[in-house]
Amino acid sequence: SIGHRCCKAHDCKTPLASNCQHFCPDHHYPKLKCAVTVCESDSLKGHQTCADPDHRALERAYFTHGKSLYKLR
């Protein structure tokens, strides 16, 4: 129904274990994958990308854009 948190996997009806989670227990795996959509590797702890230097550079660039110091340079 409207207003209830649900799994972010398309058409999944499994309830979330808690409201803090985004994926149900069946679809928890996407959080562990590299954020680069064509990459099948697992992300490393504390990062959203795998150990590939190109992917890590994309992650750094993504988070750098939100910093005001980046705009001043």
N, C-alpha and C positions, 0 to 999 in steps of 0.2 A: 504494500500500500504506500501511498505518498507520505514522505517524511521519514520513513524508516531506512536506516543504513542497510546497504546490501553489498554483496561482493562485487568488485569491479570487473570480474570476468563476465563476458557477454552472456546474457540469459541464464546466469547462475541463480538458483533459488535457495541455495544453502545459506542458513543464517550465519552471521558473524559470531565469533566466540565472545567478542566484546566490541563496544562502539569505537574503540581506539584503533581497531584494525581496518584495513582496506580490502583484504582478501579473506575468504573463508578458508578453513583448514584444507580443503581439497585443492584450492588454487593459490596456496601460499608461495609457490615456486617463482612467480614473476619478480618478486622482490629480490630474489637471489641472483637474477640474471643481469648481465651487463646492460646498461641503459641504451647502448647503441643497438638499434633494432635488428640489424643484420648479423649481429654477433651472438653466438650461442654459448659463450663462456660464462662462467659464474662471476659475479661481482666479488670484490674483495671487501673484507670487513672495514667499515668506515668510508667506503667509496661506493659510488653508483655504477662504476665501470670495472672492467677486468684489468689485468696487468699490462695490456697492450699500451705502449707509450702514446700512440695516436689517440686512443680512446680516452686515456687519462688527460691528454692535452685538451680534448673537447670538454671534459668535465671541468677542468680548471677555467677554461674560457667561459663556460656557462655561468659559473659562480662569480667570476671576476666582473662581469657586466653589471652586477648589482651593487658594486662598490663605487662610492663617489670618487675615490682616488683615481680609478680607471678613467673617469670622465675628464679629470683635470689634466691628464697627460696628453 
